[in-house]
Amino acid sequence: MSAAALHRHTATLLALAATAAACGDARTLVTPDAHLADASALDGPPDATPALDASLADASVQSDPDAGAAPDASRLTARPLLGRTALTNRLLDPQLEPTNLLWQVPNTVGWDTVTRLTRLFQPDAPSAGPVLRVSADRQRPSALATEGIAVGRPLDARVWVGHHADEGGVLPEVVLSGTHARGEVVAVTLVPRERAVFAAESNVEWVLYEGRWSDAPVGELVLTVFDEEPGLELFVTGAEVVDAPLERRLTAPLPARARPLTPRDLLARDAVRRAARDRRTPPIPLPRPRIGEPLRSRRLR
Amino acid sequence: MARRLRYDARVIASDRSRRARAVRAAITAAITATLTAAGLAPGLARAAGFDPATDRVSLEGAALAIDFESTGRIPVTVYDAGANPQPAVIAEDGAHAIEGHRSLRITGATPLLAVSLDPVREGLIGRRIEIRLWQRPLGTRLTGDLRWSIGNLDRGAITIQPTGAATTDGWEEWTTGPVDFALDGLAPHLLVLYDDQYFSGFDFDPALTVALDAITVLDLGPAAVPPADCRVTTERAACGAAGVCSFGRCADAAAILGAPLYAPALRADALARRSFEVEAFEGSRLARARAPDFTAALARLADPAASSVADYWTTLRAAYAALGDGHASAPTAGVARAVRGGACAYSAEADLLPDRPVALMIYEATRNHPVGALLRVGDVVRTIDGLPTDVWAEHAARLLAQPGDPAGRATLVAPRLLGVAVHLGAVLAIERCPRTAPVAHIPCTAGQVERLTIDLAALTAPLLAAGDVDGLLREGDCDFRFRRPVRDDRGGRSAEYAGFSDTAGPLSIRQLQINSVSGERRWLDAVDRALDAPHARVLIDQRLGTGGTVTGMERLTSRLLARTDLVRAEIWPPLGVPESLALREAMVPTVVPFDEASPLRGVAAGARLAILDGHDLAGNEFVAAALKRRRDAPTRVFGPSPSFGALGPRTALPRLPGDVTGGALQTRDTVLLAPGEAHFDFVSGAGVVPDEVVLQRQSDAIRGVDTALARARAWLEAE
């Protein structure tokens, strides 16, 4: 990775961390590139939180599409290719690619068979990237799992998870599982930040989950979001797992203590493994739509 | 709230006047200076048209601009999924307006949009252009292409990509990048945009929305690629740095091959991510050792000014191929539809020609294809553009990159040569020995050889001019079999096919014909029925082996392996640390137990076994590797060359913004273990080497005899 690219993403993450760490309210109103603009310009010491707070205050005025005010709503900024996700992400699919089947909703005894996944692009997603939505028509708690690969270094993990604002509900649990280099299969539970971030236009209340796994896992990683609220739509951004420590991070993620895998963790891991084991060539790319011909999308209804 | 308005807007001008360009240049320069002073990324200066003084997009200076503001007719039509035109919805943007006050709303219910370029089309022929637009995802996002189409053939297509410019409230600028408007005289009529959900394997939500505004067509000056004849061997001189050869004519490389990311910062990000994917996820131990070379090759592509579009794709594809991962493929950005070669042609022993060369030979011709109509079974392609076919293939490397074991490259590339030759407009030199049975096995003398020259550019030019292109798209359904032992019609070539039969006589052979190693129930049942007893002689013909599932591979091999031959296959991810017995015990890597619990395990383990390989990948290679290397009973592989060496599962990687496909890697490697073994000898990277290298003979071909099949049967019967 080039030094310039590293710098860009480091700045982005700095801003994110600042947002999570420094906001005074329990719920903060944001638009995504408010962070990004300031992060891009932020070239000084990493404790420049006042500037970030100011930008958030501006953003809170701008995010209502019907407000009709805020003449400087559309300030120009630079959008990195992967938004705020690091290029060195150890998860295979931070883009939530819908054709690759790298995200699983485990279909196991005791869980509902959930297939209703949709990839969204929201103007105020905290990752400045795509968002996966699990629909609310589930009968029982469910999980969303994806895979990565680790090579024996400590890891920092983070992912934004959300429900619609004001719906309440129990916070999901986010678990990263893998194997220590010394041969022990373990999991760590990521820690939700206390302060939620409110994306007004999408009406989603986002919570950032983070954790530093100081041991050095090797091989397969599985990141799973366990959701106990089947009646609520669940939103998940592309997760990020990077080698720690990330340069210039404002605040280290909370340490996550390793524990043995629970039966629930094992089910998620096995679902991902099954998918990897029998993963076939993905569907042949669809021909591009042609004017005058009906669309042939795989899932068009 | 959004409200329905008349589907109207305004066309500002079809104006390429010096004054307009000067205004645009001045605005661009001012924005560039401002952004540079602000310390923003250099790529941001490409956001020409965004005026930081007003935080709005300016349309001034564009050859065509569509703003969705006024009540005049605009050249935009939206369609529903059934291709029916629908009333468009224009909405007030309020505080989020990026140009004027309104923008177009596209929803999942109207997922297709055509922007007509006809108002400026004539004036832009001979010019270099760029189309930019701004979109604000409100649940979904638009992608789309500019296409140079003749009927069902897209001669060229360029997919829109992000510029990296965005706004704090979610607007994103996308562009085609610079491209010559006309491709060999063919100018596009439409920019086609569509909901990105179209590609989704997830649910398609018709309620999702995206706002579209400020579409501009910019005139960048004279076209960069000259209107000239070319061959791939001479294209750099004939077409210049921006051009490549297409149907024998120079054309813009971005239109033909797809446009690499155009903004330097985004391109650097994409290449860095692709390098990281190889460093972090590549599972083949052999390929992992080559990751530093891969990263170095991609680093050379980061500067758009330092490599042409053709160089970019050639280098990128070569880097993936050089990994030696048979599952590796580069991401793509182009969407031009491939034309067909008109015949199935493979390496063969041309024993009827006086010099008996190993050469590209026609196995089967597609009669209703304009090239296929000129060819006969047994014809030999001696040169392409005057060069031996393997030398010519090097010139066309950007289209013929071949992953996997380089020892198999020539054979595995062979069936793609004719299609690429048609696409490039090459000249084929054909030699034909016209004799027929009963003296077919006697070689021709030099004087008896008929020579045929086919100038594919000259052949296809009138078809392209007349729009008569469907013949060029006709599929051949090729495989490496000249004759199939069980089912010799088209159904016998489908990926899910499995069938079996027995030869007559006292030395009866159970012949199993498969293509992929499918996990489908019917396929599994057919294999179970074929290998349900301890047959004395078994032939597996998998010459169209396209891979498949671990389940299918396991089912087939377990019937032919004794428990003492092989007890398990382990599929390991990369670890970053040495493998160890402790990790083997703790990780429980994905294990293939060869159907240990089945009563049919090893039922045909004592059979004399012949395996016919050809174009075998992944699961099919695994079958050949496990049986050839570990089976105790007599086992022999017949084939033309080593296979890919793709002995592990394939993982398709995600598209990055601007990609059409994201490429692929093998993220695991495989260890085969017999009882008592505990090693870590990974097998990926080296293809399965045939015990007997056998090429189809020309003399057999014109008599309807499959050389490899006959050789395998003879070996099975020679007890």
Interface residues (C-beta under 8 A of the other chain):
Chain A: M1 S2 A4 A5 R8 T31 P32 D33 A34 L36 A37 S40 A41 D43 A59 Q62 S63 D64 P65 D66 A67 G68 A69 A70 P71 D72 A73 S74 R75 L76 T77 A78 R79 P80 L81 L82 L87 T88 N89 R90 L92 D93 P94 Q95 L96 E97 P98 T99 N100 L101 L102 T115 R116 L117 T118 R119 L120 F121 Q122 P123 D124 S135 I149 A150 V151 G152 R153 T179 A181 R182 G183 E184 V185 E201 V218 G219 E220 R273 A276 R277 D278 R279 R280 T281 P282 P283 P285 L286 P287 R288 P289 R290 I291 G292 E293 P294 L295 S297 R298 R299 L300 R301
Chain B: M1 L35 A38 G39 L40 A41 G43 L44 A47 F50 P52 D55 R56 Y79 A81 G82 A83 D93 G94 A95 H96 A97 I98 P111 L112 A114 R136 P137 L138 G139 T140 R141 D145 R147 D154 A157 P162 G164 A165 A166 T167 T168 D169 G170 W171 E172 L190 V192 Y194 D196 Q197 Y198 F199 S200 G201 F202 D203 F204 D205 P206 L208 V210 L261 A265 L266 A268 D269 A270 A272 R273 S275 F276 A280 F281 A299 A302 V335 R337 G519 T546 G547 G548 T549 V550 T551 I571 W572 P573 P574 L575 G576 V577 S580 A582 L583 E585 A586 M587 P589 T590 P649 R650 T651 A652 L653 P654 R655 L656 P657 V660 T661 G662 T667 R668
